[in-house]
Structure formats: C-alpha cells, structure tokens
C-alpha cells in the first residue's frame, strides 16, 4: 500500500492548498491584468507539464511491463497503477477550461513541491530497493530505465518550481482577478466612500456558478450556518433539543445507508455462490432482500430519514427567510432607493431554493462523494487496484465533462434568469402603475413590451433545455465506456482463474449502483447552478451592510424636550456630485413650529431625512436637546419623531390595522380621537365596513386626501415630541385643508414641529420660516417680517396670492 502514498499525498495536498488559497482570497486584492511575460511563462509551464505527463505514462507502462515479466508481480502492478493515478492527476490539469486560458496558480506550485519530494524518495527507493524492500527489487535491465525516467521528472519539476517562483516574483499573479463587465444586482465588493451614504462599485468578478470554485461555495455557505443553527446573539443553539436530536439521528441514518450500500452488492455475490441444484439458501435470500429494502433514498432508512428531516427543513427555511428579511429591513435608505422593488422581492423569495439546495448538499452530494470513495476502496481491497483506478478515472472524467458542459449551460441559465427578471420586472412596473398605464392609453405598449420580453425569455429557455439533453447523452456515453472496461477486465480475470462468476455479478451490481449517484451529480450540478444563479442575490443580501448604524457608544434619548439645532450642515447624496445642502445652520426651540419653503430641489426634504437619520451629514452636526444625533441609538431617536410624508403609503389591510401601525397597543378610543383630529373619523363611519374597510394595494381604494388624513391620524396617534410634516396638506382640497390646519395647530401645541410647505397660506402662524435656495438659507424669520422685506419669500407670497385671485375670479 506504500506505493499509493504518492497519489494520495498529491490529492490531499491539492485539497489543502485550495482551502488555504480560498482563505487568502477572502481578503481584498487589487485587480490586475496578466502581462505578455506571464502568458509566455504559462505556455512554457504547460509544455513542461505535458512532458511530465508523458514521462509518468511511460513510467507506469514500464512498471506494468515489469509486473508481467515477473509473473504478474502485484507490487510492480500497484506501483504502475499508482504512477498512472499521478499521471491522470496532472493530465486533468491540462484539460481545457471554458472560462480562461491555462495559467498556473499557487495550488500548482504546492503540488509540484509535493511531487518533487515524492520523486526524490522514489528515486532513493529505486536505487536502494533491494536493501530497503519498500519497492520490489529491480532487475538490472529495468533499473536504469526507472532511474533515468525519475531523474528527468525531478529535473522537470525543478524547472517548473524555479520558473513559477521567478515569474511570481516579477509578475503579479492575476489568475483569480480581473475586470468583468457584468453588473450583478447586489455586489460583494461595495466600498463605502465619502460620508458613508455614497457607494463605489468595483470591477471584481462576481461569485457565481461559473466563476466560483468549490472552496468559495464552502466558505460562502458557511456564512449561513449562524442563521441556521444559532440564535441572533450567536451564543446558544437555535430550536428545540428535539430538533437537534433529530438532526443527529438523521446523520447516523446517513452513515448506516453508506454501510448498506457496501453490503448489498456483496450479499448478492454471496447469494449467487449459494445457489445451485438442490440448494435453497433461505438465509442469504432473506438478507439480500432485507438489504435491498433498506437501501437507497426510497428505501426504509432513506424514507425514515426524510420524514424526520421535514421539521428541521422547515425550521431552516423559517430562520433563513426571517433572517434575510430582517436584514433587508434594517438596511439604509440609500440601498432601497437604488434597487427596483421587483428585483429585491425576487431575491428575498429564494429562501426555499437555498433550503432545497442545502438539503441536497447534505443528504445527496456528500453521500454521493462518500459512496464513490468507498467504492474505490472496496475495489482496491476485494478486487485489485486496476478496478479502483478505472472507477476513479471514469468518475473524474464524468465529473469533468459534467462541469465543463455545465459551465456553458450556466451562462445560458444566467441569461435566462436575467431575462426572466426583466419579464417579471415589466409585469410588476405595469401593475404598480395601473392608473398611469390606463390614463396614458399605454395598454397596447405594455402588452407589446411584455410579449417581446416573453419571446426573449423563451429563446434563452430553449438553449438551456437543449444543452441539458446533450449533457445527458455525454454522461451516459462516459459511464457506458467505464462499464465496458470493467466488464472486459473482470471477464479476462475469470478466464485466467483469478476471479469467479459470483464476483462478476457483485462487480456489475456495484457498478450499476454507482451510476445512480453519478447521474445524480449531473442533475445536482445543474441544480446547483440553477439554484445559485437564482439565489445568489439572496446570499449577497447578507453582504450588504447599513450605512447608517449606531455608534459603539451610542446612548438612548430617554426624554425629549424637542430642541433641534443644525450646525453648519453640508450634504451631498453622492460624493463629488452637486451638494443638496451647503452650510445650513438654524435652531428650532422646543415646542415651536418652523416652516421650510423653497423651490423644488432646494433641499427641503433633505433636511427632514437628515434629522430622521436616513442619511448622515457630510459636514457639521445635527443636535436634539444639545446631543449630536449620531451619538444616539437610531431606534431611540426615531421613537420621539413622527412623520407625515407627502406620499402616503398604506398596507393592503384594514383601516384599523393601518392606523394602529405606529402604535399597535392603541385603544379604539385613542384611534377614534386621532381620526377625529385628522377630520377622517366621520368619513370612515360612512364606509360599509367602517374601520374594517380594506384599503387595497398601497391604499388605492381611498382618495389622495383620505390617505393623507389617515397618515396624519397615524402620526397623531403616536404622539411624538417632534413632528415632521412633509407637505402634509398638499393632496387636500381647500375646505379640508382648513379643517386639518386647525387640527394640526391643536395637536402641535407643546411639540416641536417642522413643516415643509408648498402652500404658504398654511404656515403664516409658524414661529419661524426658513427660505431655501440651491441648498442655502437665503431668508429666515416670521411671516410678517419676510413679507415686508420684499425678498424671495415676499415674491413667492405675492405670486401665490395672484394665482389664488385668478382662480377665484374664473367662472
């Protein structure tokens, strides 16, 4: 068995190096492009690897020939087969990659170093073999050939190591990095710039099913484990002990299934040996039937495991979906403003897809890999290394072709997913803009656009299905070839008396048993790509971080008087772009009212967003009761602020639900009082279902004025110390505006109120009026004072009065 140390060492080193490199790649690395010198070095290394493979094949053939010349000496045969495995290892590296041209990596360098060590030991064994007896002693006519071939391999490996070392010292390695024109929805390489609310997008290649290795998948899905197994505080296991015991028991059943997969073919061989004239082996028949009944995913053990796993899977889905939903809700406003709602909701809906993938990963992929390695070990022990090598080689070739073709299929699947998102996005936009579509007479336009998008989607869908069937044909052909080789080899050994017919039956049963997991890998890899292409956006949501967060030493605002101060505040929504606010400074005393006016784009709404901490200032500070709001906990700050927005959003639920949204524990009397203050209570009572009336999607069953009054009532019900009114009466008629204005004045007593107003007639009683222009304060004072100055405010006041007079004079 020592002869198999070489390929096993290479394989373990390859895996360890991949994991190490994946850990290194988790740190940000600047993107670089390969130079012409690096390309030339890659070509030289590719040629040297080809020479190394040819040398290994010649050495393996020499071992096998030596075995036959020494009466089928098993030790020589094992050496030949182990060297063949090493040759296959390096030959696999020479296979083409559909994504990029050949380029050596640090993983290659590590395997070359391991090979050099193994070759040096092998050369010493050849030279002193007759004394050490580690390898069989070599006859003189063969010994020099082994030494010469081994020396050549050592020389090639030394050149490879030296060339790679020199090249990496002089030319930066860019095999894993480079520009990519793709622009995924959610990027992992976002960097916060400027004040923290503007983002910069890099050009790093996205992690997807085509560009990501198995180690990246391993670490990528590792981030999901805390959401699946631990509570939010990451300190104790989630779920009940019953579910955790179920999970452990399911894994035990999984191990038992692996043992049954070994025993069943073996028992069939024993049964065949027991059959004969005058024999009825009851015990062997019953054992074989029992093992067959227990075997497979549809067997007793597999079905029991599936039933036990159902509540665990449901718990996983619940935790994962809830975690990502909560994460998105906690993201800052800039994220939500920069994303189409249809695409974000589509990403959020992929929890089931990921849950299905994780189940398949645990209970199908890992068992499949285990079965293949167990099969190789079984053939090595029960038969000989030839069968193990054939099984491993055919399996590797099968998997390579599957992955190779699936990479092309992945591109087609990604294109199909992109076109499906465009199709779904068009539907969502049209339905959300139902009134606008009909008001513009754009139904034919929307139907034409949607039909065109459906056609584009079906073109991509055809490519996906066609490539899937071609993949199935190739996979079946490869496995058929492997079965042919195994059958001929065993038939030859039966003809020479080395094997029995019963073992032939066992062998074919085991080979047929391996076909199921191999076929599964073909569909599973496709499923992996489909699921990851569909769900990668959901995974990347976890990489998004809020730009507005609590400071480490943030404190609560226990009591709030309501004094507000803006200290030389400057702000721009994106770094380097036009500033929304420039050096804004003003004070709002507790319990007073302040109105902010100005033309569109002057920065009025920006002031309210900064005060509510949807964004943080670039320069200056905003204080509440003398404390910088950045040093306060967000939840604590916002609990003292009520907002009536210009565009009211209501949930598709009852009126009472929407009214209690800001204060779930409010009594009916409190709700009625708030609605009466907003002049909507009597109108609600006239509805057929009163407060149980369902308002429809985004409240479209109500008029604009009714929605606005619901929002005002909701703010009244919360009873905050600071009230922000963003053109709260803009959607109301003049009569209703006067009614609500009186209510606003009543509810504002003792509260700090900041009002953004378009109709200047609603703010004449404000304690101070701030006039903005191009992000700067140009005037500040009471209404009477500003009108008397005949400045910007005075001109605005006269224009509105003239328009009102013209409207009243119109017939």
N, C-alpha and C positions, 0 to 999 in steps of 0.2 A: 504493500500500500504506500510505501515511501515514494514510489515513482509518481504518485498522483499529487504529491506535495506542491510541485511546480505549478500546475494549472489552478489548483485550489488557492495557492498563495496569490497568484495574479488576480483571481476573481475577488478575493476578499480585499486586496489592496485597491482594486478598481472601485469597489463599493465605498470603502473608507475614504478614498480620495474624493469621490463625488460628493459625499456628505460634507467633507471639510471645505471643498470649494463652494458648496451651496451656502455654508455658514459665512464664508468670506463675502459672497455676493450680496448678502443681506445689508452690507454697508454701502452707502452711495459711492459710485465710482464714475468719474467723468467719462463721457462717451468719446471714443477715438475711432479713427478710420485706419484700416490696415494699409501699410505702405507697400510700395513695389518690392522693397527688400524683404519684407515679411512674406510676401507672396512667393518670391523665389525660394526662400527658406522652406516654405511649406511644400513646394514641388520637390525639392531635394529630399526632404524627410519622407514624403510619400514614396519616392523611388526607393529609398533605403528600407522602408517598411515592406515594400514589395519583395526586395531581395531577402529580407529576414524571413518572410513567409515562405518563399521558395526553399530557403535553407532548412526551415523547420519541416516542411513536407518531405524533403529529401532525407532528413534525419529520421523521421517517422517511418518512411519506407525502408530505410536501412535496418532499423530495429525489427520491423516485421519480417523482413527477409532473413535476418539473423535468427529470428524465432523459428521459422520454418526449417532453416538449415541445421538447427539444434533440436530437431524432433519436437516442434511446437512448444518450445520452452515458454512457459507462461510469464516468467519475469521479463523476458525480452518483449513479449507481446504487450504487457502492461506499459512498459517504457515507450513502445511505439505509439500506443493509443494515447498516453498522457502527452507526448510531444505533439500528436495530432490535435489534441484539445488546445494546446498552446498555439498551434498554427491557426486553428479556427478562431481563437480569441483575437489574434492580430488581423486575420482576414476580415473579420467582422468590422474592424476599424477602417478597412479600406473600402467598404461598401459605400455607395454614394448617398449623400444626404440631400433631400429635395429643397432644403432651406438655404444652404450655403455651400460654398466650395470647401474642400478639405483645409483644415487648419489645426495645428497641434495645440494642445492645452496643457495645463499643469497636471491634469489627470494622466495624460500620455507620459509625461516626464516621470511621474511616480511609478507607473507600470514598467517603464524601461529600467529604472533603478532596481526594481524588484527582479526583473528578468536578468539583469546583469549579475545580481547576487546569486540567483538560482543557477545561471550558466557557469559561473566560477566554481560553485560547489559540484555541479555535474561534471565539469572537466576534471576536477580533482578525483571524483569517483571513478571516472573512466581510466584515469592514469593509475590509480591505486586500487582499482576494483577487485583484483584478485586477492588483495590482502584485507580490504575492508568488508567485502561480501555484501555491501549495500546494494550494488547492482551486480548482475551476473558477470562473471569474469569474461572478458572479450578475447576471442581468438585473434591471433596476430593479424590475419588478413583483413579483419574488420576494424580492429582497434584504431589504426592510424586514420581511417576514414572518419570515425566518430570524433577523434581529437581535432582533425583539420576542420570539419564542419562546425564543431563547437568553438574553435578559435575564431573562425570567420564571424559567427554570431556575436561573440564577445566584442570583436572589432567593430561590427556594425552598431551594436548598442552603445559603445563608447563614442562613436561618431555622432549618433543621434543625441546622446546626452550632452555632449560638448556643443553641438550645433544649436540645440534648443537653449542651452544656458547662454551662449553668446548672443543669440537672437533676442531673447527676452531681456537681456541687459541693455541692448542698444535700441530695440524697437518695442514700444509699449504693446502689450498684448491686448487686442481689441476683439478677440474672438467671441466675447459674450456681450459686447456693447456696440452700439451703432445707431445712427439715426433711422427712424422709421416714420413714414408719412402717416401711419394710421393714427386716428384720434379717438380713442375709446371714451365712452361717457364719463367714467369715473377713473381718474388716473392715480397710480400709486406713487408717482414721483412729483406730486404737487409740492411746491415750496412756498412758504409764506413770505411775502416781501412787504416792504414798506411798513405801514401801521398795523398790519396783521389782517386786514379785511380784503386786501387785494392779493390775487394769487398769480403765480407764474407757472406755466406749464413747460416741462422739459420735453426732450425728444427720446426718452428712454423707450426701448422696445417693450410693448405691453406683454404681460404674462398671460398667455392663453394656451389652448390645447396644441398649438403648432409650435410655439416658441419656448415652451417651458419644459424642463426636464422632470424626471420622476422625483428628484430631490426637492425641486421647487414646489411640486404638488404636496410633498410630505410636510414641508415647513408651512406652506400656505394653509393647508387644512389643519395643521396643528394649532393655528390661532383660534379655531372654532372650539377646541376642547374645553376651554374655560366656560363657554356658554352652554355646553352640553353636560358637564359633569359637576361644575361648581356654582355656588350662589354668586350673586353680583359682588359680594365682598371678597370672593376668591379664597375663602378660608375654610369652608366646610363643603362636603359633597352635597349636591342638589338631589332632590327627590327623596322618596322613602327608602328605607332599608330593604323593603320587599323588592323594589325595582332593582336595587343594586345586587341583591342576591340572585334575582332572575338573570341579570346580565352575566354574572359569574357562572351560573349554571349553564347558560347558553354557550359560553366559551368552552365549558367542559364537554358539552354535547358535540361541539365542533371538533374537538380533539378525538372523541370517540368515533366520529364519522371518518376521520382520516385513517384510523386503525381498521375500520370495517372495509374501507376501500382497498387495503392491502390484503385482508383475509379472504375476501370474496373470490378473487381470481385463483388464489392459492387453493381454496377449498374446492373449486371446480376441478382443478387438476387432480386433487386427491380423490374426488368422486369418480373421475374418468378412470383412474388406476383401479378403483374398487369395483368397477363394472366388469361383468363377464358372465359367461354361461353358468347358470346355477347359482349366481350371486345376487343378492338384493340388499345393498348397503343402506339400510334404513337410517342409520346414524348420519352418514355422510350426506344423504339426500336432505334430511331434515335440517342439518347445519347449513347446507348451501342455500336452501330456501329461506331459512331464518336470516342469514346474512344479506341475501338479496332483498328481503323485506325491509331490513333496516337501512339499506344503502341508498344514497342519493338524496337530492333535495326533496323529492316527493315521497321518500321512504318515511318510516315511522319516526326515526330520530330527527330527520330534517323537518318534517311537519310539526313535531312537538316543539322544536327549537323556534320555528316560525311563529307558532301560536304564542309562545312565551315572550317573544320579542315584540309583539304588537304594542303593548302598553309602553314599552321602552321607546319604541319608534315614535309613538305619539307624543311622549314627553319630550323627546329630542326635537321634534318639529315645533312643539309649542314654545320651547325655550329659545330655539334659534330664531323663529319668526318674531317672537316678542322682543328678543334682544336687538335685532336689526331694526325693527320698527321704532323702538325706544331710541336707538342710536340716531336714526334719521330725524326724529322729532327734536332731538337735542342739538342737531347741527345748526349753525348760524344762518341768518337770513340770506347772506350772500350765496350760500350753496343753493338754497331753494329758488332764489331769483334767477340763477344761471342754468337751471335744469328744467326741461319740459316735464310736466307732471306725469304725462303718459309713460315716459321712459323710467322715471323714478318708481312709479307704482308697478311697472312691469318688473323692475329689478327686485322690488320688495316681495313679489309673488313667487319668487323662485325658492322659497324655503322647502316646499315639497320636493322639488327637483334635487336639492342638495341632500335632503334626508334620504331619498331613494338612492342617491349615489353613495352615501356613507354606509347604508345597509349593504349595498352590493360590494363595496370595498372590503367590509369586514367579513362578510359571510360567503363571498363568491371569489373575489380576486385573491385574497390571501390564501384561502383553501386551495385554489387552483395552483398557485405557485408552490405551495407545500406539497400537493399531490405530484407535481412534476419532479420535484427534487426527491421525493420519496420513491418515485418510480425509477429514477436514475440509480438511487442507492439499492433498490430491490434487484434491478437487473445486474448490478455490479456484484452483488452477493450471491444471488441464486443462479444467474447465468454466467456472464463474464463481461468484461469492460467494453467489448465491442458493442453490445446492445445499449449500454449506457451512453456511449459516445454517439451512436446513431440517434437515440432518443433526444439527447441534449442538442445535437446539431440540427436535426429536423425541427425540433421545438424552437430553437433560436432562429432558424431561417423562416419558420412560420410566423413568429412574432415580428421579425424584422419586416417581412413583406406586409404584414398587417399594419404595422406602424407607418411604414413608408407610404403605402397607399392611403392610409387614413389621414396622413398629413395633407395630402391633396384634397381628400374629402373634407377635412376640417376647414380648409379655405372656402370650399363650396358651401359648407354648413354655416360658416360665419357670414357669408354673403346672403344666404337665405335668411338667417336670423336678422341681419341688418334690414333687409327688405321687408321682413315681417314687422319689425318695429316701425318702419316708415308707414306701412299699411295701417297698423294699429294706431299710430300717432295721428294719421289723417282722419281716421274714424273719431278718435277722441276729440280732436280740434273741432270737427264739424258738429258733433253732438253738444259740446260745451258752448259752441257759438250758434246754437239753433236759431235764435231770433235774428242774428245778423245774417245768417245764410238766407233765410226767407225774406228778410227785409231788402236784401240786395238782389233777390231773384237768382241766387247762385246755386240752386239745387242741381241743375244740369252740369255746372262746372265741377261741383264736388263729386258728383257721380262719375264724371269722366276721369277726374283725377284718381278717384278710388279704383276704378276699373283698370286704369293704367298701372297702378301700383300692384293690384292683384296679379296682372299679367307678368310683371317683373318678378314677383314672388314665385310664381309657378315655373318660370324659366329656371330659377335657381333651385327650386324643389326637384325638378326633373334631373338636374345634374347630380344632386345628392342621391336620389334613388338609383340612377343608372350606375354610379360608381359603387354603390353598395353591392349590387348584384355581381359586378366584375370582381370585387373583393372576395365574395363568397366562392366564385369559381377558382380563383388563385389559391385560396386557403385549402379548398378540398383537394386540389391537384398536389399541393405540397405534402399533405398528410397521406395521400394515396401512395406517393413515392416512398415515404418513410415506411409505410406498411409493407410495401413490396420488398424493400431491402431487408427488413427484419424477417419476413417470411422466408426469403431465399437463404439468409444466413442460418436460420434455425433448421430449415429443411436440409441444408448441407450438413449441419452437425448431426442431425438424425441419421442421415445416410452413412456417416462415419462412426456412428455409435456413441457420439458424445452427448446426445440428448435423447429424450423419449417423446413419444407422441403426446402423452399426457402433458408434458411441459410445453409442447407446441400449443395445445389448447389454452393452457394458462397464459402463455405469452400473448396469443391473439386476444384473449379476453381482457388482459391488462392494457394492450394497445388500444382496443376499442373503448375501454374505459377512459383512456387519456384523451380520446377525441372529443368527448363532451366538454371538459374544461378548456381545451384549445379552441373549440368552436365558440365557447362562451367568451373567451378572450377577444375574439374577433368582434362579437356583438358588444362586449363590455367596453372595449376601447372606443368603439363608435359611440356607445352610450356616454362614456367619459367625455368625449369631445362635445357631443350634443349638450350634455348637462353643463359642462364648464363654459361653453360658448353662451348658453342661455343664462347661466347663473353667476358668471364671473363678475358681473356688475354688482350682484348682491354681496359677494365676498369683498369686493373693493369698497363697498359702503363702509365696512369696518375700518378701512384705512383713512377715511375722511375724519377729520378732527374739527371740532368747533373752533372758529377763530375768536369767538368771544367766550371766555371762560372765567371762572372765579380765580382770583389770586390765591396763592397758598395761604396767606394770612388774612383772607377776606373775612369780614365780620358781618353780623346781622344788623339791620336797621330796626332796632327794637321798637322805637317810637318815631313818628314822623310828624314834624310841625308843618313842613311843606315849603321851606325857603329854598329857592333854586338860584344858582349862580353859574353863568357862563363866563369863563376866564380866558380871553384871547383864543377862542376855539377856531381852529382851521381843520378842514377835512376835504378829502377827495375820495370818490368811490374806487378809483383805480390809480395806482401810483403813476405819476407822470402825466396824468390827464388833467382836464380842467377841474379846478377846485370848486366844490359846491359851497363851501363856507370859507371866509377869509377874515381872520381876526375878530370873531364875534365876541362881544362882551356885553352882558346885561345881567340885572338882578331881578328876581321876582320874589317879593316879600310873601311870607306865609299868609294864606287866606285872601290874597289879592288875585285879580284877574289880569291877564296880559293877552293881548291880541297881536298876531303876527300877520302882516299883509305884504303883498308884493306881487310882481308879475310871475307867470309860470316859469319855473326853473330858477327862481331866485334863492332857493334854499329853505323854504318854509317847512316842508315835510321832513327835510333832513334834520332840522333841529329836534323835532319830536322823536325821530328814530335814534338820534344820539342820546337823548335823555332816557329813552326806554332801553338803551344799550343793545340795540340791534347791531350797532357798529361802535367802535371806539374812535375817539378823536385822534387825529394825526399830531396836533399840537394843542397846547392849552389844557384846560380841565373843566369838567362839569361837576358841580358840587350840589349835594342835597343836605340841607341843615349843616353846612360847613364841612361835609365829608366828601372827598372825591368818590364818585360812584364806582370807579374801577377798584376801589378797596372794599366795596360792599358785595355780598353774595347776590347773584342775579335774582334768585327766587325771592329773597328778602326785599330787594329794591322794587321789583315789579309788583309785589303784593300791595304796595302803597300807591300804585298808579292805575288809573282807569282810563281806557282809550275808547273813543267813539270815532271809528275811521270814516273816511269819505265813502269807500265802497264796502258796504256791509256784507259779510259772508255768514249765511245761516246754514245749519246742517239739515239734511233731508230727514227731519224728525218733527215732533210736535212743537207747538209754540212754547209750551211749558218747559220742555227739555232745553230749547234754545235760550229761554230766559234764565233758567237755573244753571246754565253752563258755567257762568262765572262764580256762582255760589250754590253748589249742589244741595246744601243743607237749608236753603231759604224756605220759609213757610209760605203757604198760599197767600196769607195776608200781606207779607212782605213783597211778594211778586205783584199782587194787585196794586199795592201802593206805588211801586216803581212804574208800573204801566200807566197808572193814572197820572203820575208826574210827567210821563212822556206823551200824554194825550193819545193813548192807544187802547186803554182798558175798555172803554165803551165800544170801540170798533171790534175788538176781539169777541166781546159777548154777543155781537150780532152774527158772528160766524156760526154755521150749523153745528160744528163740534166745539166751539168756543176755544178754550186753551189747549184742547187736544187736537186742534187742526194741524195736519201735516203740511209743512211749508213748501215741500218739493225740493228738487235739486238746486242748491245754492239759494233757496228761498224764492224761486222764480214765481211761485203761486201768489206771492204778495207784491204789491206795488213798490216802487222805489222808496216812496215816502214811508210806507208801512215798515219796510225793512229797516229804514233809518231810525224810526221810532223804537223798534224792537232793540236795536243796538244801544240807543240812549237809555232805555229802560234797563237793559242788562248792565250798563255802566252805573246807573243809579243804584241798582241792587247791590253791587259790590261795595259801594260807599267808600271810595278811596280818599286819601288825603290830597292826592294830586290828580287832577282831571285834565286829560288832553283831548281836545275837540278838533279833529281834522276836517274842517268844513262840514260840521255835523248837520247843518240845516240846508245843505246845498241841493238836496233832492226833494225839498218840501215846497209846497205852494205858499203863497204869502200869508194866507189866513192861518194855516197850520204852523208856519214859521213863527208867527207872533205868539201863538199858544205855547209852543215849545220854548220860545225865548224866555217867556215868563217862568216856565218850569226850570229852565237852566239857571236862571238867576236865583231861584229859590234853593235849588239843590247845591249851588256853588257857594252858598253862604258858609264861611268858615273854612273853605277849601281853596287850595291854590289851583287856579285854572289857567291853562294856556290854550288859546283858541287860534286856529288858522282859519281865516275868514276870507271869503270872496265877496260877499255882500257886506259892505261897510256899515249898512244900517243896523246890523246885528251886534256891532262892537262899540257903539257910541258911548256906552256906560263903562267900558273897560278902564281899569285903573291906569294902564299904560298901553300904548300902541307902538309896536316896533315895525318900521318900514324897511324891507329888504330890497336890494337891487344887486344883481350879479354876485350874490354871496356876501354882501357887506351891508351893515346897518347904515342907512342914509338919513333916517329920521327916527326920533323917539320922543314920546310924550302923550298927553291925553288928547282926546278927540278935538276939543275946542281949541287947544293950543296949536295943534297941527293944521287944522283948517285955517286958522288965522295966519299961519306962516306963508300960505300960498306956495308950498313946496310940492314934492312928489305926492304926498298924501292928499293935499288940497286939490290937486289936479284930478286925482282918482275920484275924490268925493264929488266934484262938480260933474265929471263925465257920467258917473252912475246916476246922479240926480237928473241929468238931461235925458238919459235913456229912459228912466222911470217916468218922467214927464211926457216923453213922446209916446210911451206905451199907454199911459192913461188917456192921452188925447186921441189915440187911434180909435176908430169906430168899432 
